[in-house]
């Protein structure tokens, strides 16, 4: 679902490429118990699409439990009939 050159910008502004992100998951340093999304909004612009959602995740990072509520913005590009995510950006969201 993600392109070879996909990058993610975390809620602290850090940038991580696909290989490094998948490596963190492979090592078990990062694991998720819950990943939920709602309030999805989708916009299509020809061969490009933007998806934003409110996401809630729960899991462990480096042995420490975490729980987050973030706004996720994803940019998708259609290439040869297949949609791939090329960019994800997370923004902390405190729902009042």
C-alpha positions as CSV (number, residue, x, y, z in Angstrom):
1,X,0.0,0.0,0.0
2,X,3.0,2.3,0.4
3,X,5.4,3.2,-2.4
4,X,9.1,2.3,-2.3
5,X,9.9,6.0,-1.7
6,X,7.2,6.5,1.0
7,X,8.1,8.7,4.0
8,X,6.3,9.4,7.2
9,X,6.6,12.6,9.2
10,X,5.8,11.8,12.9
11,X,3.9,14.1,15.3
12,X,7.2,15.5,16.6
13,X,8.4,16.5,13.0
14,X,10.8,13.6,12.6
15,X,11.1,12.1,9.1
16,X,11.5,8.4,8.5
17,X,11.7,6.5,5.2
18,X,9.9,3.3,4.5
19,X,12.9,1.0,5.0
20,X,13.7,2.4,8.4
21,X,10.0,2.4,9.5
22,X,9.6,-1.3,8.5
23,X,12.8,-2.2,10.2
24,X,11.5,-0.7,13.5
25,X,8.5,-2.9,13.1
26,X,10.5,-6.0,12.1
27,X,12.7,-5.7,15.2
28,X,9.7,-5.5,17.5
29,X,10.7,-2.1,18.8
30,X,7.3,-0.8,17.7
31,X,4.1,-2.8,18.0
32,X,0.4,-1.8,17.9
33,X,-2.5,-3.3,19.8
34,X,-5.0,-1.0,18.3
35,X,-5.2,1.2,15.2
36,X,-8.5,2.9,14.5
37,X,-9.5,5.6,12.1
38,X,-12.6,7.7,11.7
39,X,-13.7,11.1,10.4
40,X,-12.2,10.2,7.0
41,X,-12.1,12.8,4.3
42,X,-11.0,11.8,0.7
43,X,-10.2,14.2,-2.1
44,X,-9.2,13.1,-5.6
45,X,-7.2,15.2,-8.0
46,X,-6.6,13.2,-11.2
47,X,-3.9,10.7,-10.4
48,X,-3.4,12.0,-6.9
49,X,-5.5,11.6,-3.8
50,X,-5.4,13.0,-0.3
51,X,-6.9,11.2,2.7
52,X,-7.2,12.7,6.2
53,X,-8.5,10.9,9.2
54,X,-8.6,11.0,13.0
55,X,-6.5,8.0,14.2
56,X,-6.2,6.4,17.6
57,X,-3.4,4.0,18.3
58,X,-2.2,2.0,21.2
59,X,0.9,-0.1,21.5
60,X,4.5,-0.2,22.7
61,X,7.6,1.6,21.6
62,X,11.0,0.6,23.1
63,X,9.1,-1.3,25.8
64,X,7.0,1.7,26.8
65,X,3.2,1.7,26.4
66,X,1.7,4.6,24.4
67,X,-1.7,5.8,23.4
68,X,-2.2,8.5,20.8
69,X,-4.9,10.5,19.1
70,X,-3.6,12.1,15.9
71,X,-4.7,13.6,12.6
72,X,-3.2,11.6,9.8
73,X,-2.8,13.0,6.3
74,X,-1.9,10.6,3.5
75,X,-1.0,11.5,-0.1
76,X,-1.7,8.7,-2.7
77,X,-0.5,8.6,-6.3
78,X,-2.0,6.2,-8.9
79,X,0.6,4.7,-11.1
80,X,-0.1,2.0,-13.6
81,X,-3.6,1.6,-12.2
82,X,-2.5,1.1,-8.6
83,X,-2.8,3.5,-5.7
84,X,0.2,3.8,-3.5
85,X,0.8,6.1,-0.5
86,X,3.8,8.3,-1.0
87,X,3.6,10.5,2.2
88,X,2.1,10.3,5.6
89,X,2.1,13.1,8.1
90,X,0.9,12.8,11.7
91,X,-0.3,15.7,13.8
92,X,-1.2,15.4,17.5
93,X,-4.8,16.0,18.1
94,X,-6.4,16.8,21.5
95,X,-10.1,16.4,21.1
96,X,-12.0,18.7,23.5
